[in-house]
Amino acid sequence: MLVLSILYGNGYKTQDEPTIKFLKKMQELNIPVITCHTSGHGDRECIKQVIDITKPEVVIPIHTEVPEVIKELTDKAVILQDGEIYQVN
């Protein structure tokens, strides 16, 4: 059974049109979106802690200049290029 959740950090409390569209689509698909307020960027220790607590099957870093850092924190990292699609089977 596939269990999927989205952890959405809304540090600036803004939502542009693509974000609104994405969140609506998740709602239509009944995919839980967990919203957490963030301020700034999480450091490696915080990101590792979130990974350890949530135990995800896949970690896809988004909105980062150095996604390779996530590969140092977990072997579950999948690095995608802009526009690339990750297929869930």
N, CA, C and O atoms as CSV, one atom per row, in Angstrom:
chain,resi,resn,atom,element,x,y,z
A,1,MET,N,N,0.840,-1.173,0.000
A,1,MET,CA,C,0.000,0.000,0.000
A,1,MET,C,C,0.892,1.245,0.000
A,1,MET,O,O,1.841,1.335,0.779
A,2,LEU,N,N,0.589,2.180,-0.858
A,2,LEU,CA,C,1.338,3.424,-0.956
A,2,LEU,C,C,0.725,4.461,-0.032
A,2,LEU,O,O,-0.477,4.720,-0.087
A,3,VAL,N,N,1.545,5.048,0.808
A,3,VAL,CA,C,1.103,6.131,1.676
A,3,VAL,C,C,1.914,7.354,1.298
A,3,VAL,O,O,3.145,7.314,1.281
A,4,LEU,N,N,1.224,8.433,0.998
A,4,LEU,CA,C,1.891,9.634,0.537
A,4,LEU,C,C,1.405,10.832,1.324
A,4,LEU,O,O,0.204,11.010,1.529
A,5,SER,N,N,2.339,11.645,1.761
A,5,SER,CA,C,2.024,12.920,2.385
A,5,SER,C,C,2.989,13.950,1.840
A,5,SER,O,O,4.105,13.619,1.437
A,6,ILE,N,N,2.562,15.183,1.830
A,6,ILE,CA,C,3.398,16.296,1.405
A,6,ILE,C,C,3.657,17.171,2.621
A,6,ILE,O,O,2.719,17.578,3.307
A,7,LEU,N,N,4.920,17.459,2.890
A,7,LEU,CA,C,5.289,18.393,3.953
A,7,LEU,C,C,5.587,19.722,3.280
A,7,LEU,O,O,6.578,19.857,2.563
A,8,TYR,N,N,4.715,20.710,3.518
A,8,TYR,CA,C,4.798,21.997,2.839
A,8,TYR,C,C,5.239,23.073,3.819
A,8,TYR,O,O,4.519,23.392,4.766
A,9,GLY,N,N,6.411,23.626,3.592
A,9,GLY,CA,C,6.912,24.708,4.436
A,9,GLY,C,C,6.564,26.044,3.817
A,9,GLY,O,O,6.998,26.350,2.706
A,10,ASN,N,N,5.788,26.839,4.524
A,10,ASN,CA,C,5.352,28.129,3.979
A,10,ASN,C,C,6.006,29.274,4.735
A,10,ASN,O,O,5.325,30.097,5.346
A,11,GLY,N,N,7.303,29.320,4.689
A,11,GLY,CA,C,8.064,30.311,5.441
A,11,GLY,C,C,7.698,31.747,5.177
A,11,GLY,O,O,7.741,32.571,6.090
A,12,TYR,N,N,7.341,32.069,3.957
A,12,TYR,CA,C,7.030,33.451,3.640
A,12,TYR,C,C,5.534,33.702,3.569
A,12,TYR,O,O,5.099,34.811,3.259
A,13,LYS,N,N,4.761,32.692,3.850
A,13,LYS,CA,C,3.296,32.805,3.853
A,13,LYS,C,C,2.749,33.327,2.528
A,13,LYS,O,O,1.698,33.967,2.504
A,14,THR,N,N,3.453,33.061,1.425
A,14,THR,CA,C,2.961,33.469,0.119
A,14,THR,C,C,2.713,32.227,-0.714
A,14,THR,O,O,3.371,31.200,-0.546
A,15,GLN,N,N,1.769,32.340,-1.599
A,15,GLN,CA,C,1.486,31.236,-2.498
A,15,GLN,C,C,1.304,31.806,-3.899
A,15,GLN,O,O,0.364,32.555,-4.166
A,16,ASP,N,N,2.216,31.439,-4.780
A,16,ASP,CA,C,2.073,31.861,-6.165
A,16,ASP,C,C,1.113,30.899,-6.868
A,16,ASP,O,O,0.700,29.892,-6.293
A,17,GLU,N,N,0.768,31.214,-8.098
A,17,GLU,CA,C,-0.225,30.419,-8.839
A,17,GLU,C,C,0.163,28.940,-8.964
A,17,GLU,O,O,-0.693,28.084,-8.735
A,18,PRO,N,N,1.414,28.596,-9.318
A,18,PRO,CA,C,1.772,27.168,-9.395
A,18,PRO,C,C,1.618,26.445,-8.054
A,18,PRO,O,O,1.212,25.283,-8.013
A,19,THR,N,N,1.944,27.138,-6.956
A,19,THR,CA,C,1.803,26.524,-5.633
A,19,THR,C,C,0.341,26.284,-5.307
A,19,THR,O,O,-0.021,25.215,-4.817
A,20,ILE,N,N,-0.497,27.267,-5.573
A,20,ILE,CA,C,-1.934,27.124,-5.324
A,20,ILE,C,C,-2.494,25.957,-6.133
A,20,ILE,O,O,-3.274,25.153,-5.623
A,21,LYS,N,N,-2.087,25.873,-7.401
A,21,LYS,CA,C,-2.541,24.777,-8.265
A,21,LYS,C,C,-2.105,23.421,-7.709
A,21,LYS,O,O,-2.886,22.470,-7.677
A,22,PHE,N,N,-0.844,23.349,-7.272
A,22,PHE,CA,C,-0.302,22.108,-6.712
A,22,PHE,C,C,-1.079,21.693,-5.464
A,22,PHE,O,O,-1.479,20.535,-5.337
A,23,LEU,N,N,-1.293,22.628,-4.548
A,23,LEU,CA,C,-1.987,22.302,-3.304
A,23,LEU,C,C,-3.437,21.891,-3.566
A,23,LEU,O,O,-3.954,20.993,-2.900
A,24,LYS,N,N,-4.098,22.541,-4.532
A,24,LYS,CA,C,-5.466,22.148,-4.899
A,24,LYS,C,C,-5.489,20.724,-5.453
A,24,LYS,O,O,-6.375,19.937,-5.120
A,25,LYS,N,N,-4.519,20.402,-6.295
A,25,LYS,CA,C,-4.451,19.063,-6.890
A,25,LYS,C,C,-4.251,18.013,-5.806
A,25,LYS,O,O,-4.873,16.952,-5.857
A,26,MET,N,N,-3.399,18.288,-4.832
A,26,MET,CA,C,-3.191,17.349,-3.730
A,26,MET,C,C,-4.493,17.138,-2.964
A,26,MET,O,O,-4.808,16.019,-2.561
A,27,GLN,N,N,-5.245,18.215,-2.765
A,27,GLN,CA,C,-6.527,18.121,-2.073
A,27,GLN,C,C,-7.508,17.269,-2.884
A,27,GLN,O,O,-8.211,16.429,-2.322
A,28,GLU,N,N,-7.557,17.481,-4.196
A,28,GLU,CA,C,-8.438,16.695,-5.071
A,28,GLU,C,C,-8.097,15.206,-5.007
A,28,GLU,O,O,-8.984,14.355,-5.078
A,29,LEU,N,N,-6.818,14.904,-4.875
A,29,LEU,CA,C,-6.365,13.507,-4.838
A,29,LEU,C,C,-6.397,12.918,-3.430
A,29,LEU,O,O,-5.985,11.778,-3.216
A,30,ASN,N,N,-6.896,13.714,-2.462
A,30,ASN,CA,C,-6.951,13.289,-1.055
A,30,ASN,C,C,-5.574,12.937,-0.501
A,30,ASN,O,O,-5.433,12.020,0.309
A,31,ILE,N,N,-4.561,13.678,-0.948
A,31,ILE,CA,C,-3.207,13.500,-0.434
A,31,ILE,C,C,-3.010,14.519,0.681
A,31,ILE,O,O,-3.111,15.723,0.441
A,32,PRO,N,N,-2.731,14.056,1.897
A,32,PRO,CA,C,-2.565,14.992,3.010
A,32,PRO,C,C,-1.392,15.942,2.780
A,32,PRO,O,O,-0.308,15.527,2.369
A,33,VAL,N,N,-1.630,17.215,3.051
A,33,VAL,CA,C,-0.582,18.218,3.001
A,33,VAL,C,C,-0.404,18.742,4.422
A,33,VAL,O,O,-1.310,19.342,4.999
A,34,ILE,N,N,0.766,18.504,4.963
A,34,ILE,CA,C,1.087,18.958,6.311
A,34,ILE,C,C,1.810,20.286,6.161
A,34,ILE,O,O,2.901,20.345,5.595
A,35,THR,N,N,1.199,21.353,6.668
A,35,THR,CA,C,1.775,22.682,6.528
A,35,THR,C,C,2.519,23.047,7.803
A,35,THR,O,O,2.000,22.899,8.909
A,36,CYS,N,N,3.729,23.522,7.629
A,36,CYS,CA,C,4.491,23.982,8.788
A,36,CYS,C,C,5.117,25.322,8.446
A,36,CYS,O,O,5.638,25.513,7.347
A,37,HIS,N,N,5.064,26.239,9.388
A,37,HIS,CA,C,5.680,27.537,9.161
A,37,HIS,C,C,7.180,27.404,9.369
A,37,HIS,O,O,7.635,26.821,10.353
A,38,THR,N,N,7.924,27.941,8.451
A,38,THR,CA,C,9.385,27.912,8.554
A,38,THR,C,C,9.907,29.334,8.464
A,38,THR,O,O,9.266,30.214,7.889
A,39,SER,N,N,11.054,29.539,9.029
A,39,SER,CA,C,11.705,30.839,8.865
A,39,SER,C,C,13.157,30.552,8.511
A,39,SER,O,O,13.926,30.047,9.329
A,40,GLY,N,N,13.502,30.872,7.316
A,40,GLY,CA,C,14.851,30.568,6.866
A,40,GLY,C,C,14.941,29.149,6.346
A,40,GLY,O,O,13.924,28.502,6.093
A,41,HIS,N,N,16.140,28.680,6.193
A,41,HIS,CA,C,16.374,27.341,5.671
A,41,HIS,C,C,16.859,26.440,6.789
A,41,HIS,O,O,17.634,26.851,7.652
A,42,GLY,N,N,16.382,25.190,6.757
A,42,GLY,CA,C,16.820,24.223,7.752
A,42,GLY,C,C,18.278,23.857,7.528
A,42,GLY,O,O,18.726,23.742,6.388
A,43,ASP,N,N,19.013,23.676,8.609
A,43,ASP,CA,C,20.394,23.236,8.469
A,43,ASP,C,C,20.420,21.710,8.332
A,43,ASP,O,O,19.389,21.053,8.472
A,44,ARG,N,N,21.581,21.165,8.063
A,44,ARG,CA,C,21.705,19.719,7.843
A,44,ARG,C,C,21.137,18.902,9.003
A,44,ARG,O,O,20.448,17.904,8.795
A,45,GLU,N,N,21.435,19.340,10.227
A,45,GLU,CA,C,20.974,18.603,11.401
A,45,GLU,C,C,19.446,18.547,11.467
A,45,GLU,O,O,18.873,17.498,11.760
A,46,CYS,N,N,18.790,19.676,11.193
A,46,CYS,CA,C,17.319,19.718,11.216
A,46,CYS,C,C,16.727,18.844,10.111
A,46,CYS,O,O,15.762,18.116,10.338
A,47,ILE,N,N,17.310,18.921,8.920
A,47,ILE,CA,C,16.809,18.117,7.805
A,47,ILE,C,C,16.981,16.633,8.114
A,47,ILE,O,O,16.076,15.837,7.863
A,48,LYS,N,N,18.133,16.262,8.657
A,48,LYS,CA,C,18.386,14.855,9.021
A,48,LYS,C,C,17.383,14.398,10.081
A,48,LYS,O,O,16.897,13.268,10.035
A,49,GLN,N,N,17.078,15.268,11.024
A,49,GLN,CA,C,16.124,14.934,12.079
A,49,GLN,C,C,14.730,14.684,11.494
A,49,GLN,O,O,14.053,13.739,11.898
A,50,VAL,N,N,14.301,15.514,10.557
A,50,VAL,CA,C,12.997,15.317,9.912
A,50,VAL,C,C,12.981,13.981,9.168
A,50,VAL,O,O,12.000,13.242,9.240
A,51,ILE,N,N,14.060,13.672,8.459
A,51,ILE,CA,C,14.149,12.403,7.733
A,51,ILE,C,C,14.091,11.231,8.709
A,51,ILE,O,O,13.386,10.252,8.464
A,52,ASP,N,N,14.826,11.327,9.811
A,52,ASP,CA,C,14.843,10.239,10.804
A,52,ASP,C,C,13.481,10.030,11.458
A,52,ASP,O,O,13.083,8.893,11.713
A,53,ILE,N,N,12.773,11.110,11.727
A,53,ILE,CA,C,11.463,11.011,12.384
A,53,ILE,C,C,10.398,10.474,11.426
A,53,ILE,O,O,9.599,9.615,11.799
A,54,THR,N,N,10.392,10.986,10.187
A,54,THR,CA,C,9.319,10.615,9.258
A,54,THR,C,C,9.569,9.311,8.520
A,54,THR,O,O,8.626,8.695,8.024
A,55,LYS,N,N,10.831,8.877,8.437
A,55,LYS,CA,C,11.204,7.618,7.781
A,55,LYS,C,C,10.587,7.476,6.378
A,55,LYS,O,O,9.889,6.501,6.100
A,56,PRO,N,N,10.846,8.440,5.512
A,56,PRO,CA,C,10.255,8.386,4.165
A,56,PRO,C,C,10.902,7.314,3.303
A,56,PRO,O,O,12.053,6.932,3.515
A,57,GLU,N,N,10.143,6.839,2.333
A,57,GLU,CA,C,10.694,5.888,1.364
A,57,GLU,C,C,11.524,6.613,0.317
A,57,GLU,O,O,12.473,6.051,-0.230
A,58,VAL,N,N,11.165,7.866,0.038
A,58,VAL,CA,C,11.864,8.678,-0.952
A,58,VAL,C,C,11.945,10.112,-0.420
A,58,VAL,O,O,10.991,10.615,0.172
A,59,VAL,N,N,13.081,10.756,-0.633
A,59,VAL,CA,C,13.245,12.168,-0.292
A,59,VAL,C,C,13.634,12.897,-1.572
A,59,VAL,O,O,14.673,12.614,-2.169
A,60,ILE,N,N,12.790,13.838,-1.987
A,60,ILE,CA,C,13.054,14.611,-3.203
A,60,ILE,C,C,13.238,16.070,-2.789
A,60,ILE,O,O,12.263,16.756,-2.484
A,61,PRO,N,N,14.477,16.544,-2.776
A,61,PRO,CA,C,14.699,17.942,-2.397
A,61,PRO,C,C,14.178,18.898,-3.474
A,61,PRO,O,O,14.391,18.697,-4.670
A,62,ILE,N,N,13.495,19.936,-3.012
A,62,ILE,CA,C,12.924,20.935,-3.915
A,62,ILE,C,C,13.338,22.309,-3.399
A,62,ILE,O,O,13.446,22.521,-2.192
A,63,HIS,N,N,13.565,23.230,-4.313
A,63,HIS,CA,C,13.903,24.615,-3.975
A,63,HIS,C,C,15.186,24.673,-3.148
A,63,HIS,O,O,15.207,25.209,-2.040
A,64,THR,N,N,16.242,24.117,-3.706
A,64,THR,CA,C,17.547,24.170,-3.065
A,64,THR,C,C,18.626,24.328,-4.122
A,64,THR,O,O,18.506,23.810,-5.233
A,65,GLU,N,N,19.663,25.038,-3.768
A,65,GLU,CA,C,20.777,25.217,-4.693
A,65,GLU,C,C,21.740,24.040,-4.660
A,65,GLU,O,O,22.514,23.841,-5.597
A,66,VAL,N,N,21.695,23.262,-3.590
A,66,VAL,CA,C,22.610,22.127,-3.445
A,66,VAL,C,C,21.856,20.851,-3.028
A,66,VAL,O,O,22.013,20.380,-1.901
A,67,PRO,N,N,21.044,20.297,-3.931
A,67,PRO,CA,C,20.270,19.101,-3.583
A,67,PRO,C,C,21.149,17.900,-3.233
A,67,PRO,O,O,20.698,16.974,-2.559
A,68,GLU,N,N,22.399,17.917,-3.689
A,68,GLU,CA,C,23.302,16.797,-3.413
A,68,GLU,C,C,23.543,16.613,-1.917
A,68,GLU,O,O,23.896,15.520,-1.474
A,69,VAL,N,N,23.356,17.674,-1.143
A,69,VAL,CA,C,23.537,17.586,0.309
A,69,VAL,C,C,22.596,16.540,0.897
A,69,VAL,O,O,22.956,15.841,1.845
A,70,ILE,N,N,21.395,16.431,0.340
A,70,ILE,CA,C,20.425,15.459,0.847
A,70,ILE,C,C,20.961,14.038,0.667
A,70,ILE,O,O,20.691,13.169,1.496
A,71,LYS,N,N,21.714,13.793,-0.401
A,71,LYS,CA,C,22.314,12.466,-0.610
A,71,LYS,C,C,23.303,12.119,0.491
A,71,LYS,O,O,23.518,10.942,0.780
A,72,GLU,N,N,23.906,13.129,1.108
A,72,GLU,CA,C,24.822,12.897,2.223
A,72,GLU,C,C,24.062,12.512,3.491
A,72,GLU,O,O,24.624,11.897,4.397
A,73,LEU,N,N,22.777,12.878,3.548
A,73,LEU,CA,C,21.975,12.633,4.749
A,73,LEU,C,C,21.167,11.345,4.693
A,73,LEU,O,O,20.829,10.776,5.731
A,74,THR,N,N,20.854,10.882,3.480
A,74,THR,CA,C,20.028,9.683,3.336
A,74,THR,C,C,20.284,9.002,2.000
A,74,THR,O,O,20.571,9.657,0.999
A,75,ASP,N,N,20.178,7.686,1.999
A,75,ASP,CA,C,20.300,6.951,0.736
A,75,ASP,C,C,18.961,6.890,0.004
A,75,ASP,O,O,18.854,6.251,-1.042
A,76,LYS,N,N,17.952,7.548,0.546
A,76,LYS,CA,C,16.611,7.591,-0.067
A,76,LYS,C,C,16.434,8.796,-0.984
A,76,LYS,O,O,15.354,8.995,-1.540
A,77,ALA,N,N,17.482,9.601,-1.148
A,77,ALA,CA,C,17.383,10.828,-1.943
A,77,ALA,C,C,17.287,10.534,-3.430
A,77,ALA,O,O,17.992,9.679,-3.965
A,78,VAL,N,N,16.399,11.263,-4.077
A,78,VAL,CA,C,16.259,11.223,-5.533
A,78,VAL,C,C,16.377,12.672,-5.998
A,78,VAL,O,O,15.574,13.523,-5.616
A,79,ILE,N,N,17.377,12.940,-6.818
A,79,ILE,CA,C,17.606,14.297,-7.298
A,79,ILE,C,C,16.993,14.427,-8.697
A,79,ILE,O,O,17.370,13.709,-9.622
A,80,LEU,N,N,16.048,15.350,-8.831
A,80,LEU,CA,C,15.383,15.587,-10.116
A,80,LEU,C,C,15.840,16.917,-10.693
A,80,LEU,O,O,16.187,17.841,-9.957
A,81,GLN,N,N,15.836,17.001,-11.999
A,81,GLN,CA,C,16.109,18.269,-12.687
A,81,GLN,C,C,14.786,19.021,-12.830
A,81,GLN,O,O,13.718,18.410,-12.794
A,82,ASP,N,N,14.851,20.335,-12.990
A,82,ASP,CA,C,13.632,21.136,-13.183
A,82,ASP,C,C,12.800,20.529,-14.304
A,82,ASP,O,O,13.312,20.262,-15.391
A,83,GLY,N,N,11.506,20.310,-14.036
A,83,GLY,CA,C,10.598,19.762,-15.035
A,83,GLY,C,C,10.585,18.242,-15.110
A,83,GLY,O,O,9.712,17.662,-15.756
A,84,GLU,N,N,11.542,17.593,-14.456
A,84,GLU,CA,C,11.596,16.130,-14.481
A,84,GLU,C,C,10.481,15.552,-13.603
A,84,GLU,O,O,10.161,16.115,-12.555
A,85,ILE,N,N,9.903,14.457,-14.019
A,85,ILE,CA,C,8.785,13.828,-13.312
A,85,ILE,C,C,9.270,12.590,-12.581
A,85,ILE,O,O,10.034,11.794,-13.128
A,86,TYR,N,N,8.822,12.431,-11.342
A,86,TYR,CA,C,9.111,11.230,-10.572
A,86,TYR,C,C,7.874,10.347,-10.615
A,86,TYR,O,O,6.812,10.734,-10.128
A,87,GLN,N,N,8.008,9.182,-11.187
A,87,GLN,CA,C,6.875,8.270,-11.343
A,87,GLN,C,C,6.705,7.407,-10.093
A,87,GLN,O,O,7.650,6.743,-9.665
A,88,VAL,N,N,5.520,7.413,-9.512
A,88,VAL,CA,C,5.201,6.572,-8.361
A,88,VAL,C,C,4.471,5.355,-8.871
A,88,VAL,O,O,3.440,5.475,-9.532
A,89,ASN,N,N,4.995,4.189,-8.573
A,89,ASN,CA,C,4.363,2.937,-9.047
A,89,ASN,C,C,3.416,2.384,-8.019
A,89,ASN,O,O,2.799,1.342,-8.245
